[in-house]
Amino acid sequence: MRRVGTEEWSAIALLVVAIAVAAPVLFGAVDTDVPRLLWIALFVLHLAALLTAVAVERAGPLCNRAFAVAVLASWAVVLALPNAGLLPVLLVFTAAVSVYLVPLRVGLAIVALNTVVIAVSLPAAAFRSPEAVVVIGFYLLIQLASMLSSTTLVREQRMRRELAEAHVELQAASVLLSESARTAERLRISRELHDQIGHQLTVLTLELETARHLDGEASRTHVERANRVARELLGDVRTTVGRLRTEPPDLERALRRMARDLPGLDVSVDVSPAVRVDEEESAAFVRATQEIVTNTIRHAGARELWISVTADTRGTVLEARDDGRGAPNLVLGNGLRGLRERFQALGGDLAVDGRTGFRVTARVPAA
């Protein structure tokens, strides 16, 4: 279940304030220039359209249409009252939210038009007084302040997101580089053991084998004992070489290292003790985790991401899901297509589902 964060609490607070400033009209304490039911319908339309614009995909056709309806409905709501009172606060909310939905120049145009609507909504007698200038200037300044603060917040969120993406990419590269260095070191040690000690022990075995055929019963007993020890030592060296070559990578440590300390996203990693992968499979799972975390930060709007790696007789499976908004009409980008090709080259596959959150399943077959 998705946790309620600061953005959700802010939206709830704005909704409460919007209903509060409209309460006198909703409960019949203030008369309107249009039928009350029509005014209530316009008010509900404004809130519904604004919430829709915030909830759907940003900068999409539905988002733009919903926001346009919210702006027009807010103007109608304010102009339909002979004395708007605090109702122009709705226009301030619209200006603040515009930063998240439309370009800044469009938001500034909305601020200018909102100010015109506020001026027109003032009573004729009040419009000719100095108080009107104060009211109009106040709402103009508070709209600009809201827009600028929201712009600063959006830029900070974008910078944090870009920093998190760079962090994931850097950690993934570091994990793969470390694993590559360990692999190269294991191969170097195994070659040295085989080329130096193994060669020397082989020569020793041949020499002792020759000495075993010499005269002298006592000498022969000791030579046979040394021959046995030398053969056992050679077997131990070969076992060590094999272990150095086949030591599996620590996948859980690699994934946890890559997904930790991400601002705004809590990543849970669970790798089953039964998981055994080789270096190529480990690199594929690391790259898959990198792409999944990056996409979650960039597109999902999620706060939690769960990643699990399990193994059975059929193979090893990585499953990832988040609590974000998902993408019912998901189109795979270059990153996910490249991942699918990587897993298919290993004999496995990768599946993506965006209907409920964002889910990725990557599988490699058992050896």
HELIX and SHEET records of a PDB file:
HELIX    1   1 THR A    6  LEU A   26  1                                  21    
HELIX    2   2 ARG A   36  ALA A   55  1                                  20    
HELIX    3   3 PRO A   61  LEU A   79  1                                  19    
HELIX    4   4 VAL A   89  LEU A  101  1                                  13    
HELIX    5   5 LEU A  104  SER A  121  1                                  18    
HELIX    6   6 ALA A  124  PHE A  127  1                                   4    
HELIX    7   7 PRO A  130  GLU A  192  1                                  63    
HELIX    8   8 LEU A  193  GLY A  198  3                                   6    
HELIX    9   9 HIS A  199  ALA A  211  1                                  13    
HELIX   10  10 GLU A  217  THR A  246  1                                  30    
HELIX   11  11 LEU A  251  ALA A  259  1                                   9    
HELIX   12  12 GLU A  279  ASN A  295  1                                  17    
HELIX   13  13 THR A  296  ALA A  300  3                                   5    
HELIX   14  14 ASN A  334  ALA A  345  1                                  12    
SHEET    1   A 5 ASP A 266  VAL A 271  0                                        
SHEET    2   A 5 GLU A 304  ASP A 312  1                                        
SHEET    3   A 5 GLY A 315  ASP A 322 -1                                        
SHEET    4   A 5 ARG A 359  PRO A 365 -1                                        
SHEET    5   A 5 ASP A 349  ASP A 353 -1                                        
END                                                                             
